[in-house]
Structure formats: C-alpha cells, structure tokens
C-alpha cells in the first residue's frame, strides 16, 4: 500500500485542489490523506491553503469538502495539520457555517480542534471584529474567568467562616475541600462571556449573532451542535436589557 500511495502522491502533487474538486477523483485525494505520510499530507494541505479564497471554495464544494473533512479527522493526530487548517478557516467561519455543504466542516472543526484554535473559530460567531482581535479577546476572557473563579472561592471561604461561627478553626480545611470541587477555569468563548468583556459592543454583537441565527434558520441548518449552542446563547442573552431589538430581528 505504501508504494501505491507514493505513486498516487507523485501523480497528484501540484494538482491536489483541482483533483479534489472533481466528482470522479476526489476520493483519490482522500486516500492520500488517510494513508499517506505526514509529509505527503502537509504537501497536500499547503496546496489547499495557498490562499483563503481557494480553501473556502474547497470547503463549499460538494466533492472537495470530503477531503477537508478527512484533514480535520487527521488533525487530532497532527499539531501541524490542526494549526494550518485552523488558520485557513479563520475569517470565514460564519460564511462556511451558514453554507449547506461547508457547515459540516465547521461542525467537525469545532469538535476536533482544541484550545486556542477552537476558541478563535468560536469567537467569529460573535462578529467579524473577533477574527481580527483574537488574542486581545482571549486574554480578557481568561482574566475574567479567573476572576470569577476567585470570587467563587472567596464566597465559599466566607460561607465556611459563617458556618464556623466566626472561629477560624475549620475555615482553611473546609475552604480547600470545597475548592477541589470547583471546575478548572474555562476560557471557551460563549456569548455571555464575550458580552461581559465587551459590554460597550453589546448591540453590535447581538446584531451579528442575530443575523447568523436567521441564516441558520432560513437555510435549515439546525441539526448542527454549533447551531443549537449559538441559538441557545442568543435566546438567553437577547432577553436581557438592551437585547430586545436584536431578538426581534431574529424572530
């Protein structure tokens, strides 16, 4: 099989995007991704991501998008593949998520990419500005999450002190015991978390989410988990003060 894959790679190198777009040849590209070496997969990926417009075309193609899905299946086994695919998707998340074919790409990307790579993609659902100022927002989300965790711990310590009648005897032990039950700090972007660190942008953020939700509904793309999560977040936040107009736009 190794020799066959090497021959296939030699025949397709330099033509991977073109071949992937053909209905009768896309499976050849998928075979290289599945059975090829790391170097061969990275060569293929470099051709796919030579520019973002081409990558978007591949993601939206009824044939080539299967090759992109294969790359995302490969991503958990290769940090370099995960990094390059994430970079190629950045800036076009909403465009792809609201497309009948490419939505599958975003669904798998959010499942298989982890940490900052996944967070950067999620942020784009809250407005195009977040595809530009990714590092700043992620830093603020992390700081806000850590402060919330510290506030919870402080509250637990205060409750322990009250339960102990003000005597400091059991305070430390009890507080530490409860602290162990606290979940690790999560920096996974949510609409509520983003609004908390960008309150002045509330109307614009809700407007952007409203527009995306409307597209998902109109195009019947409600089977995806990212759609469920985004709609649930929007309905929760749009009911708060200042969200009425945006909520009406998505109705």
Backbone torsions as a table, in degrees:
resi	resn	phi	psi	omega
1	UNK	NA	-34.2	-179.7
2	UNK	-59.2	-43.8	-178.8
3	UNK	-65.3	-39.2	179.6
4	UNK	-64.0	-43.2	179.5
5	UNK	-65.4	-40.0	178.8
6	UNK	-62.1	-41.7	178.4
7	UNK	-65.3	-41.2	179.8
8	UNK	-64.5	-43.9	178.9
9	UNK	-61.7	-42.7	-179.9
10	UNK	-62.0	-36.6	-179.3
11	UNK	-74.0	-32.1	-174.2
12	UNK	-95.8	-17.9	-176.2
13	UNK	-57.4	130.7	-177.0
14	UNK	91.5	-10.5	-178.8
15	UNK	-130.5	15.2	-174.1
16	UNK	-57.5	-49.6	-179.9
17	UNK	-60.9	-44.0	-179.5
18	UNK	-59.6	-43.5	-179.1
19	UNK	-69.8	-40.1	-178.1
20	UNK	-61.4	-28.9	-177.8
21	UNK	-79.2	-9.1	-178.5
22	UNK	-91.0	134.3	-175.3
23	UNK	-65.2	-27.1	-176.5
24	UNK	-99.2	5.4	-176.8
25	UNK	-133.5	-7.9	-177.4
26	UNK	-57.9	-32.7	-178.7
27	UNK	-65.0	-25.7	177.3
28	UNK	-65.5	-41.2	178.2
29	UNK	-66.1	-42.0	178.4
30	UNK	-61.1	-35.8	179.8
31	UNK	-64.9	-39.9	178.4
32	UNK	-64.0	-40.8	179.2
33	UNK	-64.4	-40.6	-176.5
34	UNK	-74.6	-41.2	-172.0
35	UNK	-111.6	-8.3	-176.4
36	UNK	-76.7	169.5	176.7
37	UNK	-75.5	167.6	177.6
38	UNK	-58.6	-41.7	-179.1
39	UNK	-63.9	-39.6	179.5
40	UNK	-67.4	-41.1	178.6
41	UNK	-64.4	-39.8	179.8
42	UNK	-68.4	-34.1	175.5
43	UNK	-63.3	-46.6	176.9
44	UNK	-59.6	-45.8	-177.8
45	UNK	-64.0	-37.0	178.1
46	UNK	-61.5	-37.1	177.9
47	UNK	-70.2	-37.7	179.0
48	UNK	-65.1	-33.9	-170.7
49	UNK	-108.9	22.5	-179.5
50	UNK	-61.2	-30.4	168.0
51	UNK	-151.5	154.6	-173.0
52	UNK	-68.8	-31.7	179.0
53	UNK	-61.9	-40.9	178.1
54	UNK	-65.7	-42.7	-178.4
55	UNK	-64.0	-39.7	176.7
56	UNK	-61.6	-42.3	178.7
57	UNK	-60.3	-42.5	179.1
58	UNK	-64.0	-41.3	-179.3
59	UNK	-65.5	-31.4	-176.7
60	UNK	-91.1	-7.3	-178.8
61	UNK	-76.2	136.5	178.6
62	UNK	-65.7	-15.5	179.7
63	UNK	-108.0	-49.8	-175.7
64	UNK	-67.6	-25.4	-176.9
65	UNK	-64.3	-22.5	176.3
66	UNK	-65.9	-33.9	177.0
67	UNK	-68.1	-38.7	177.5
68	UNK	-65.8	-38.8	176.0
69	UNK	-61.1	-39.9	177.5
70	UNK	-62.5	-39.3	177.7
71	UNK	-62.7	-40.2	179.2
72	UNK	-69.9	-31.8	174.2
73	UNK	-67.3	-30.3	178.9
74	UNK	-78.9	-23.7	-172.9
75	UNK	-54.1	-43.3	-179.4
76	UNK	-61.2	-19.0	-179.3
77	UNK	-95.7	-5.7	-176.2
78	UNK	-143.3	112.7	178.8
79	UNK	-62.4	-35.5	-177.4
80	UNK	-70.1	-40.8	177.2
81	UNK	-64.5	-45.0	179.4
82	UNK	-59.0	-43.9	-178.5
83	UNK	-62.7	-46.4	-175.1
84	UNK	-71.4	-37.4	177.8
85	UNK	-66.8	-42.4	179.2
86	UNK	-60.5	-44.1	179.6
87	UNK	-63.4	-37.8	-179.1
88	UNK	-68.7	-31.2	-179.5
89	UNK	-79.8	-27.7	-175.0
90	UNK	-59.6	134.4	-179.4
91	UNK	96.5	-12.2	-177.1
92	UNK	-131.3	18.5	-174.6
93	UNK	-60.6	-50.2	-177.1
94	UNK	-66.4	-41.4	178.4
95	UNK	-57.7	-41.3	-178.7
96	UNK	-78.6	-38.0	-178.1
97	UNK	-66.1	-24.6	-178.8
98	UNK	-102.6	18.9	177.1
99	UNK	-108.2	137.7	-173.3
100	UNK	-57.7	-32.4	179.3
101	UNK	-94.8	-48.9	-172.5
102	UNK	-69.7	-16.8	178.6
103	UNK	-57.1	-31.1	177.9
104	UNK	-63.6	-33.2	178.7
105	UNK	-63.9	-47.6	-178.8
106	UNK	-65.2	-39.8	178.8
107	UNK	-58.6	-47.4	-178.3
108	UNK	-72.9	-34.2	178.2
109	UNK	-61.7	-43.5	-179.7
110	UNK	-69.4	-23.0	178.1
111	UNK	-84.6	-38.7	-171.6
112	UNK	-98.5	-22.4	175.7
113	UNK	-87.9	143.9	-173.7
114	UNK	-124.5	167.6	172.2
115	UNK	57.3	-138.9	-176.7
116	UNK	-58.6	-31.3	-179.9
117	UNK	-65.5	-46.0	177.8
118	UNK	-66.0	-43.2	-178.5
119	UNK	-59.4	-41.0	-179.1
120	UNK	-61.7	-38.2	179.1
121	UNK	-70.4	-43.2	-179.6
122	UNK	-60.6	-37.7	-177.0
123	UNK	-59.3	-29.8	-176.4
124	UNK	-66.5	-20.1	176.7
125	UNK	-66.4	-16.6	-175.7
126	UNK	-100.4	7.5	175.9
127	UNK	136.5	148.2	-177.6
128	UNK	-62.5	-27.5	-179.6
129	UNK	-58.3	-27.3	-176.5
130	UNK	-81.0	-4.4	171.4
131	UNK	-85.7	-11.1	-179.4
132	UNK	-101.7	-47.2	-175.9
133	UNK	-100.3	47.6	-174.6
134	UNK	-62.3	-51.0	-175.0
135	UNK	-61.6	-41.8	-179.0
136	UNK	-63.2	-44.8	-178.3
137	UNK	-68.2	-42.4	179.6
138	UNK	-62.2	-38.6	177.7
139	UNK	-63.3	-44.0	-179.5
140	UNK	-68.5	-37.1	177.5
141	UNK	-63.6	-41.7	179.8
142	UNK	-64.9	-43.7	179.4
143	UNK	-63.4	-40.8	180.0
144	UNK	-65.9	-40.5	-180.0
145	UNK	-66.2	-40.5	178.9
146	UNK	-65.9	-37.9	178.4
147	UNK	-66.8	-40.3	178.2
148	UNK	-62.7	-39.6	177.7
149	UNK	-64.2	-42.8	179.1
150	UNK	-64.3	-38.4	178.1
151	UNK	-64.2	-39.4	178.5
152	UNK	-63.6	-43.0	-179.9
153	UNK	-64.4	-41.6	178.8
154	UNK	-62.7	-39.2	178.2
155	UNK	-63.5	-41.1	177.4
156	UNK	-62.1	-42.6	179.6
157	UNK	-64.5	-39.7	178.1
158	UNK	-64.5	-39.8	178.8
159	UNK	-66.1	-38.7	177.7
160	UNK	-62.4	-40.1	-178.9
161	UNK	-66.9	-39.1	178.4
162	UNK	-66.8	-40.9	179.3
163	UNK	-64.7	-31.9	179.8
164	UNK	-83.6	7.1	177.9
165	UNK	67.4	24.3	177.2
166	UNK	91.9	-11.8	179.6
167	UNK	-80.3	137.6	-174.4
168	UNK	-82.8	3.7	-173.1
169	UNK	-56.1	-52.2	-174.2
170	UNK	-101.3	6.7	-172.6
171	UNK	-61.9	-53.3	-174.9
172	UNK	-64.0	-46.3	-177.6
173	UNK	-61.1	-46.4	-178.7
174	UNK	-65.1	-42.5	-178.9
175	UNK	-64.6	-40.0	179.3
176	UNK	-66.3	-38.7	179.1
177	UNK	-61.7	-43.0	179.7
178	UNK	-72.1	-34.5	-178.8
179	UNK	-60.7	-33.4	179.6
180	UNK	-63.4	-24.2	-178.9
181	UNK	-83.2	-11.6	179.3
182	UNK	-69.0	136.0	178.0
183	UNK	-69.6	156.6	176.9
184	UNK	-61.8	154.1	-179.4
185	UNK	-62.0	127.4	-179.7
186	UNK	-104.9	129.5	176.4
187	UNK	-110.5	18.5	177.6
188	UNK	-66.4	121.2	-177.3
189	UNK	-63.6	135.2	170.4
190	UNK	-132.6	164.3	179.8
191	UNK	-61.6	-43.0	179.5
192	UNK	-61.8	-42.0	-179.6
193	UNK	-66.4	-39.7	179.6
194	UNK	-67.5	-41.8	177.5
195	UNK	-63.0	-32.5	-179.6
196	UNK	-67.2	-33.7	-178.9
197	UNK	-96.1	-9.9	177.1
198	UNK	-133.0	57.8	-176.0
199	UNK	-61.0	-31.6	-179.2
200	UNK	-68.9	-17.9	-178.4
201	UNK	-101.0	15.1	-173.4
202	UNK	-54.7	-50.3	-176.4
203	UNK	-63.0	-43.7	-179.6
204	UNK	-66.2	-40.7	-179.1
205	UNK	-65.5	-47.6	179.1
206	UNK	-63.7	-34.5	177.7
207	UNK	-64.8	-41.0	179.1
208	UNK	-65.3	-43.9	179.7
209	UNK	-66.0	-40.5	178.3
210	UNK	-57.7	-43.9	-179.8
211	UNK	-63.8	-40.6	179.8
212	UNK	-68.4	-43.5	178.5
213	UNK	-59.6	-42.7	179.1
214	UNK	-59.4	-42.9	178.7
215	UNK	-64.4	-41.7	179.7
216	UNK	-61.5	-40.6	-179.8
217	UNK	-68.5	-47.8	-176.9
218	UNK	-63.6	-32.5	-177.8
219	UNK	-93.3	2.3	177.3
220	UNK	67.0	35.4	-177.6
221	UNK	-101.8	45.0	-173.6
222	UNK	-95.3	1.8	-179.1
223	UNK	-83.3	-11.7	-175.6
224	UNK	-85.3	145.8	-179.0
225	UNK	-63.6	-39.2	-179.2
226	UNK	-62.6	-32.7	178.0
227	UNK	-68.2	-44.1	177.7
228	UNK	-57.6	-47.2	-176.7
229	UNK	-65.0	-43.9	-177.5
230	UNK	-65.6	-42.5	179.9
231	UNK	-65.2	-42.3	179.0
232	UNK	-62.6	-43.4	178.6
233	UNK	-62.9	-42.6	-177.8
234	UNK	-64.6	-46.2	-179.2
235	UNK	-62.4	-35.5	179.3
236	UNK	-68.9	-45.6	-174.1
237	UNK	-81.5	-31.6	-176.7
238	UNK	-68.4	-21.0	178.6
239	UNK	-79.1	-12.5	178.9
240	UNK	-76.5	170.4	-177.7
241	UNK	-55.5	129.3	176.7
242	UNK	93.1	-5.2	-175.9
243	UNK	-101.0	0.2	-174.0
244	UNK	-60.1	-43.2	-177.9
245	UNK	-63.3	-43.4	-179.5
246	UNK	-65.5	-39.2	179.9
247	UNK	-62.7	-40.0	179.5
248	UNK	-64.3	-34.2	179.9
249	UNK	-66.0	-29.9	-178.4
250	UNK	-88.8	-10.1	-176.0
251	UNK	-70.5	NA	NA
